[in-house]
Amino acid sequence: MTDFVPTERTQVRRLPKRAVYDREAIYQILDEGLVCHIGFVVYGQPVVIPTGYGRDGDTLYVHGSVASRMLRDLGKGVNVCVTVTLLDGLVLARSAFHHSMNYRSVVVFGTAAVVEDATTKREALRAFTEHIAPGRWQEVRPPTESELRATTVLAIPLEEVSAKVRTGPPLDDEDDYSLPVWAGVLPLKLRPEQPVADSRLAASIEVPDNVRFYNRDR
Ligand SMILES: Cc1cc2nc3c(=O)[nH]c(=O)nc-3n(C[C@H](O)[C@H](O)[C@H](O)COP(=O)(O)OP(=O)(O)OC[C@H]3O[C@@H](n4cnc5c(N)ncnc54)[C@H](O)[C@@H]3O)c2cc1C
């Protein structure tokens, strides 16, 4: 897999040593994340909408009801900026100034296009479902023709992409290391709690392994 090439738009300027253009590393971040934020401009008004997504190869898919304003506007071929953020920890420094966060984040620029082809649309929905819980597509009822018609799927090519990653301890001013202030990292992780069975679930149906042992590590 070839790395992404930084463009005028995706060149990380501040702390460029934190920039990542390695395609595999970026896909790992996208695959671990659950929510993206899509930014676009409608009639001069910037809008940023949080939504789910899936990835299939070099394409990011978002989907929703045909009635969704976001999907209607985006389907007109407007420029978008999509971000995905994984928060790995709070970086607690000895000074207020040097507080920070450990994170892995991705920024994608591109143009969203409506997926018309039924096979690609189905594949996109598979990617979307598998992104939520790997193995789920095989377990559930697939979408019907009318469900497919009621769903808009947008494809955003992964061509102009950057990532930024911060790891490690706080970076304090040398004089501050002697201050009597606790400093370090408070790691944060998205972890599932106990699954809650639907009240109408037949008692004989057990929790599948992909739910029982769910984790987002990729
Ligand atoms: C959880 C979190 C907390 C943060 N907190 C702060 C904060 O408090 N203050 C602060 O200044 N910055 C913070 N950042 C970093 C912030 O995202 C920008 O990287 C930063 O503002 C520097 O922007 P810039 O001027 O270099 O980039 P710009 O010139 O604005 O961006 C140039 C290009 O670099 C790439 N890029 C920039 N940032 C990122 C990124 N985070 N991920 C992927 N690609 C990127 C994009 O392609 C972008 O178009 C935080 C990031 C995260 C994920």
The ligand as a Tripos MOL2 file, in Angstrom:
@<TRIPOS>MOLECULE
LIG
   53    58     1     0     0
SMALL
NO_CHARGES

@<TRIPOS>ATOM
      1 C1         -8.3570   15.4220   20.7610 C.3       1 LIG1
      2 C2         -7.5430   16.5550   20.1800 C.ar      1 LIG1
      3 C3         -7.2900   17.6900   20.9320 C.ar      1 LIG1
      4 C4         -6.5440   18.7360   20.4030 C.ar      1 LIG1
      5 N1         -6.3700   19.8620   21.1460 N.ar      1 LIG1
      6 C5         -5.7640   20.9350   20.5880 C.ar      1 LIG1
      7 C6         -5.6940   22.1770   21.2780 C.ar      1 LIG1
      8 O1         -6.1880   22.3360   22.3830 O.2       1 LIG1
      9 N2         -5.0820   23.2180   20.6530 N.ar      1 LIG1
     10 C7         -4.5490   23.1080   19.4080 C.ar      1 LIG1
     11 O2         -4.0080   24.0760   18.8730 O.2       1 LIG1
     12 N3         -4.5890   21.9470   18.7540 N.ar      1 LIG1
     13 C8         -5.1830   20.8680   19.2920 C.ar      1 LIG1
     14 N4         -5.2660   19.6920   18.5990 N.ar      1 LIG1
     15 C9         -4.5540   19.6050   17.3270 C.3       1 LIG1
     16 C10        -5.3830   20.1820   16.1930 C.3       1 LIG1
     17 O3         -6.1680   19.1400   15.6550 O.3       1 LIG1
     18 C11        -4.4900   20.7420   15.0660 C.3       1 LIG1
     19 O4         -3.5920   19.7610   14.6490 O.3       1 LIG1
     20 C12        -3.7530   21.9700   15.5360 C.3       1 LIG1
     21 O5         -4.6680   22.9990   15.7960 O.3       1 LIG1
     22 C13        -2.6920   22.4390   14.5790 C.3       1 LIG1
     23 O6         -3.2540   22.7880   13.3890 O.3       1 LIG1
     24 P1         -2.3550   23.4320   12.2260 P.3       1 LIG1
     25 O7         -2.4910   24.9090   12.3060 O.co2     1 LIG1
     26 O8         -1.0160   22.8380   12.1500 O.co2     1 LIG1
     27 O9         -3.0860   22.7840   11.0870 O.3       1 LIG1
     28 P2         -3.8750   23.4130    9.9180 P.3       1 LIG1
     29 O10        -2.9870   24.3150    9.1380 O.co2     1 LIG1
     30 O11        -5.1850   23.8600   10.4320 O.co2     1 LIG1
     31 O12        -4.0940   22.0650    9.1380 O.3       1 LIG1
     32 C14        -3.3770   21.7260    7.9800 C.3       1 LIG1
     33 C15        -3.7260   20.3220    7.6410 C.3       1 LIG1
     34 O13        -3.0580   19.4460    8.5430 O.3       1 LIG1
     35 C16        -3.8610   18.3180    8.7740 C.3       1 LIG1
     36 N5         -4.1900   18.2370   10.2140 N.ar      1 LIG1
     37 C17        -4.1610   19.2180   11.1410 C.ar      1 LIG1
     38 N6         -4.5290   18.7540   12.3480 N.ar      1 LIG1
     39 C18        -4.8050   17.4600   12.1720 C.ar      1 LIG1
     40 C19        -5.2470   16.4530   13.0440 C.ar      1 LIG1
     41 N7         -5.4770   16.6810   14.3570 N.pl3     1 LIG1
     42 N8         -5.4460   15.2050   12.5320 N.ar      1 LIG1
     43 C20        -5.2250   14.9310   11.2300 C.ar      1 LIG1
     44 N9         -4.8050   15.8450   10.3580 N.ar      1 LIG1
     45 C21        -4.5960   17.0980   10.8210 C.ar      1 LIG1
     46 C22        -5.1300   18.4910    7.9620 C.3       1 LIG1
     47 O14        -5.0140   17.8300    6.7330 O.3       1 LIG1
     48 C23        -5.1940   19.9760    7.7920 C.3       1 LIG1
     49 O15        -5.9430   20.3650    6.6750 O.3       1 LIG1
     50 C24        -6.0050   18.6300   19.0980 C.ar      1 LIG1
     51 C25        -6.2470   17.4880   18.3430 C.ar      1 LIG1
     52 C26        -7.0310   16.4650   18.8760 C.ar      1 LIG1
     53 C27        -7.2870   15.2640   18.0070 C.3       1 LIG1
@<TRIPOS>BOND
     1     1     2 1
     2     2     3 ar
     3     2    52 ar
     4     3     4 ar
     5     4     5 ar
     6     4    50 ar
     7     5     6 ar
     8     6     7 ar
     9     6    13 1
    10     7     8 2
    11     7     9 ar
    12     9    10 ar
    13    10    11 2
    14    10    12 ar
    15    12    13 ar
    16    13    14 ar
    17    14    15 1
    18    14    50 ar
    19    15    16 1
    20    16    17 1
    21    16    18 1
    22    18    19 1
    23    18    20 1
    24    20    21 1
    25    20    22 1
    26    22    23 1
    27    23    24 1
    28    24    25 2
    29    24    26 1
    30    24    27 1
    31    27    28 1
    32    28    29 2
    33    28    30 1
    34    28    31 1
    35    31    32 1
    36    32    33 1
    37    33    34 1
    38    33    48 1
    39    34    35 1
    40    35    36 1
    41    35    46 1
    42    36    37 ar
    43    36    45 ar
    44    37    38 ar
    45    38    39 ar
    46    39    40 ar
    47    39    45 ar
    48    40    41 1
    49    40    42 ar
    50    42    43 ar
    51    43    44 ar
    52    44    45 ar
    53    46    47 1
    54    46    48 1
    55    48    49 1
    56    50    51 ar
    57    51    52 ar
    58    52    53 1
@<TRIPOS>SUBSTRUCTURE
     1 LIG1         1 GROUP 0 **** ****
